[in-house]
Amino acid sequence: MIYPAATGDFEPLADAAPSRVEERSAVIDLEAIRHNVRRLASVASPAKVMAVVKADAYGHGAVPVARAALSAGATWLGVAHISEALALRAAGIEAPMLAWLHTPESNFGAAVAAGIDIGCSGWELGRIVAAAREQERPARIHLKVDTGLGRNGATLATWDSLLGEAIEYQDQGLLRVVGIFSHLAVADEPERPETDEQLAVFREVLAMAQDAGVDPEVRHLANTPATLSRPDTHFDLVRVGLGIYGLSPFEGQNSAEVGLRPAMTVRALVSHCKDVPPGQGVSYGLNYRTSGNSTLGLVPLGYADGVPRVATGGPVRVAGVNYPVVGRIAMDQMVIDLGPLSVSAGGTSLLGAEAVLFGDGTDGGPTAEDWARAAGTNNYEIVTRISPRVPRRYINEAPMPGAGTMQ
């Protein structure tokens, strides 16, 4: 089924006939999502799993991914913004969910009314309490402490006073401290000592909370890399983002090596194919010229579709062969040098052939990691930046027979 991307409206496109081959699409395998959740839940057990579906589920589609993750055993959902959580509620998803990144203009009242858990670093507490009074309903909060990442979260210097204020409001029936959490900075580099240091600080603040009489339902610290490599960070709940999309968080280990399956395949149809002479310049700046008689293929995806402009050399698979992008990537298109196919001399034209930018890599095709290397970034950015202009198509929407067991 084909859906418009990142709109919050997941009705099928009206003009999408079942037999139509899309010009371009991001194909999302929901069975891969379910497999990854089962894999991470198995590793984390007895801790529960929060599936992080912020940023439109890392570009995969928040509502379909959330439903797939919950069906596979995730018990919580996590997002950055309250607006993202409200969209999930509007889609009929009633699972526990946490939103943790706010500004003074965030809609705390709507969050309280919708039963959305709210992350609280300190400054938000007064606004959350005001929203609870207005809604005549206790707020559910997770107190966040900065154990070393240096972003949001209460400092150690303010932690004790935040606990005291939260307990006072809890005693008044205005809120419930559901959770205490923090976030790790370098868990994707398991050899670094800072994770041990952050864990020690987290244990210290948990002890302070216990001494103050706070009894949280969930304590959570681990992200995907810590879930896979640091069982001592699991506590009651793990927050997994990258892993549920099947991408490895570790340099030097691919998805298969950590038991995950990439869920997104970005592909298009070759839109033009022509023979050119030696020395033919390609794309803006003419930074690439053909070395001999060659055939150029045009792929209708560019930086407006989320392909990094700097990723010249990124691989594209056509007819079982990986070709590098040559010349500059433009707003709507990129060029691959197919070599001397001699279309004009009767050779096989690849016009209309499928061009895969990245997928699961099982057939030797390119992966998000390959494009990350070409762009000098990480696999998170590659999948998350695929733009709404690329329609999302979902496959394996229903669980496969026997899918309840690890494979």
Backbone hydrogen bonds, N-H to C=O, Kabsch-Sander energy under -0.5 kcal/mol:
donor,donor_aa,acceptor,acceptor_aa,energy
3,Y,392,R,-3.6
5,A,388,P,-0.7
10,F,8,G,-0.7
13,L,2,I,-1.2
16,A,13,L,-1.4
17,A,15,D,-1.3
20,R,17,A,-1.6
22,E,20,R,-0.6
25,S,267,R,-2.4
26,A,391,P,-2.7
27,V,25,S,-0.6
27,V,265,T,-3.1
28,I,26,A,-0.6
28,I,393,R,-3.3
29,D,27,V,-0.6
29,D,263,A,-2.6
30,L,28,I,-0.9
30,L,395,I,-2.2
33,I,29,D,-1.5
34,R,30,L,-2.3
35,H,31,E,-2.7
36,N,32,A,-2.6
37,V,33,I,-2.3
38,R,34,R,-2.5
39,R,35,H,-2.6
40,L,36,N,-2.6
41,A,37,V,-2.8
42,S,38,R,-2.1
43,V,39,R,-1.8
44,A,40,L,-2.4
45,S,41,A,-1.9
47,A,44,A,-2.1
48,K,236,D,-2.6
50,M,238,V,-3.2
51,A,49,V,-0.6
51,A,76,W,-2.4
52,V,50,M,-0.6
52,V,240,V,-2.7
53,V,51,A,-0.7
53,V,78,G,-2.6
57,A,53,V,-1.8
58,Y,54,K,-2.3
59,G,55,A,-1.8
60,H,57,A,-2.1
61,G,56,D,-2.9
65,V,61,G,-2.1
66,A,62,A,-2.7
67,R,63,V,-2.3
68,A,64,P,-2.2
69,A,65,V,-3.0
70,L,66,A,-2.5
71,S,67,R,-2.0
72,A,68,A,-1.1
73,G,70,L,-1.1
74,A,69,A,-2.3
75,T,49,V,-2.1
76,W,49,V,-1.7
77,L,96,P,-1.9
78,G,51,A,-2.3
79,V,98,L,-2.7
84,E,81,H,-0.6
85,A,81,H,-1.5
86,L,82,I,-2.7
87,A,83,S,-1.7
88,L,84,E,-1.5
89,R,85,A,-2.2
90,A,86,L,-2.5
91,A,87,A,-1.1
92,G,89,R,-2.0
93,I,88,L,-2.1
94,E,92,G,-0.6
98,L,77,L,-2.2
99,A,117,D,-2.2
100,W,79,V,-1.1
101,L,80,A,-3.2
102,H,100,W,-0.6
106,S,103,T,-2.2
108,F,106,S,-1.7
111,A,107,N,-1.7
112,V,108,F,-2.6
113,A,109,G,-2.5
114,A,110,A,-1.8
115,G,112,V,-1.3
116,I,111,A,-2.8
117,D,97,M,-2.5
118,I,140,R,-2.6
119,G,99,A,-3.0
120,C,142,H,-2.7
125,L,122,G,-1.5
128,I,124,E,-2.6
129,V,125,L,-2.5
130,A,126,G,-2.2
131,A,127,R,-2.1
132,A,128,I,-2.3
133,R,129,V,-2.4
134,E,130,A,-2.2
135,Q,131,A,-2.5
136,E,132,A,-1.1
137,R,132,A,-1.8
139,A,174,L,-2.4
141,I,139,A,-0.6
141,I,176,R,-2.5
142,H,118,I,-2.2
143,L,179,G,-2.4
144,K,120,C,-2.8
145,V,181,F,-2.3
146,D,154,A,-3.0
147,T,145,V,-0.9
154,A,144,K,-3.2
158,T,155,T,-0.7
159,W,155,T,-1.1
160,D,156,L,-0.6
162,L,158,T,-2.1
163,L,159,W,-2.5
164,G,160,D,-2.0
165,E,161,S,-2.4
166,A,162,L,-2.5
167,I,163,L,-2.6
168,E,164,G,-2.0
169,Y,165,E,-2.2
170,Q,166,A,-2.4
171,D,167,I,-2.7
172,Q,168,E,-1.1
173,G,170,Q,-1.6
174,L,169,Y,-2.4
175,L,169,Y,-0.6
176,R,139,A,-2.4
178,V,141,I,-2.2
178,V,176,R,-1.4
179,G,141,I,-1.5
180,I,218,V,-1.6
181,F,143,L,-2.5
182,S,220,H,-1.5
184,L,221,L,-0.6
189,E,186,V,-2.1
192,R,189,E,-2.4
195,T,192,R,-0.7
196,D,193,P,-0.5
197,E,193,P,-1.7
198,Q,194,E,-2.8
199,L,195,T,-2.5
200,A,196,D,-2.2
201,V,197,E,-1.9
202,F,198,Q,-2.6
203,R,199,L,-2.4
204,E,200,A,-1.8
205,V,201,V,-2.4
206,L,202,F,-2.1
207,A,203,R,-2.0
208,M,204,E,-1.9
209,A,205,V,-2.2
210,Q,206,L,-2.4
211,D,207,A,-2.4
212,A,208,M,-1.7
213,G,209,A,-0.5
213,G,210,Q,-1.2
214,V,209,A,-2.8
215,D,213,G,-0.5
217,E,178,V,-1.7
218,V,178,V,-2.1
220,H,180,I,-2.1
221,L,233,T,-0.5
221,L,237,L,-0.6
222,A,233,T,-0.9
227,T,223,N,-2.6
228,L,224,T,-2.0
229,S,225,P,-1.7
230,R,226,A,-2.9
233,T,230,R,-2.2
234,H,231,P,-1.4
236,D,219,R,-1.7
237,L,219,R,-1.2
237,L,234,H,-0.9
238,V,48,K,-2.5
239,R,222,A,-2.8
240,V,50,M,-2.7
240,V,238,V,-0.7
241,G,239,R,-0.5
244,I,241,G,-1.2
245,Y,241,G,-0.7
245,Y,242,L,-1.2
246,G,243,G,-1.6
247,L,242,L,-1.5
251,E,188,D,-0.5
253,Q,250,F,-1.5
258,V,254,N,-0.9
258,V,255,S,-1.1
259,G,256,A,-1.4
260,L,255,S,-2.7
263,A,245,Y,-2.1
265,T,27,V,-2.1
266,V,358,F,-2.3
267,R,25,S,-2.5
267,R,265,T,-0.6
268,A,355,A,-2.2
269,L,23,E,-2.0
270,V,353,A,-2.9
271,S,298,L,-2.8
272,H,298,L,-0.8
274,K,296,L,-2.0
276,V,294,S,-3.3
279,G,290,T,-2.7
280,Q,277,P,-1.3
282,V,288,Y,-1.9
286,L,283,S,-2.1
287,N,284,Y,-0.6
288,Y,282,V,-0.6
290,T,280,Q,-1.8
294,S,276,V,-2.4
295,T,339,G,-1.6
296,L,274,K,-2.8
297,G,336,I,-2.9
298,L,272,H,-2.6
299,V,297,G,-0.5
299,V,334,M,-2.9
301,L,299,V,-2.2
303,Y,330,A,-2.2
304,A,331,M,-2.4
305,D,302,G,-1.5
306,G,303,Y,-0.8
307,V,302,G,-1.9
311,A,308,P,-1.6
313,G,325,V,-1.1
314,G,311,A,-2.3
316,V,323,Y,-2.7
317,R,356,V,-2.7
318,V,316,V,-0.6
318,V,321,V,-2.8
319,A,354,E,-0.6
321,V,318,V,-1.6
323,Y,316,V,-3.4
323,Y,321,V,-0.6
325,V,314,G,-2.1
326,V,335,V,-2.9
328,R,284,Y,-0.5
329,I,309,R,-0.8
330,A,333,Q,-2.4
334,M,299,V,-2.0
335,V,326,V,-0.6
336,I,297,G,-2.7
337,D,324,P,-0.9
338,L,295,T,-2.9
338,L,336,I,-0.8
339,G,295,T,-0.5
341,L,339,G,-2.2
345,A,342,S,-0.7
346,G,343,V,-1.7
347,G,342,S,-2.5
352,G,270,V,-2.4
353,A,350,L,-2.5
355,A,268,A,-3.5
356,V,317,R,-2.5
356,V,354,E,-0.5
357,L,266,V,-2.6
357,L,355,A,-0.6
358,F,266,V,-1.1
359,G,366,P,-2.0
364,G,361,G,-1.6
371,W,367,T,-1.6
372,A,368,A,-2.2
373,R,369,E,-2.4
374,A,370,D,-1.9
375,A,371,W,-1.9
376,G,372,A,-1.1
377,T,372,A,-2.5
382,I,378,N,-1.4
383,V,379,N,-1.8
384,T,380,Y,-2.3
385,R,381,E,-2.0
386,I,383,V,-0.9
387,S,305,D,-2.0
390,V,387,S,-1.9
392,R,3,Y,-1.7
393,R,26,A,-2.3
394,Y,1,M,-2.6
395,I,28,I,-2.4
403,A,400,M,-2.0
405,T,402,G,-1.2
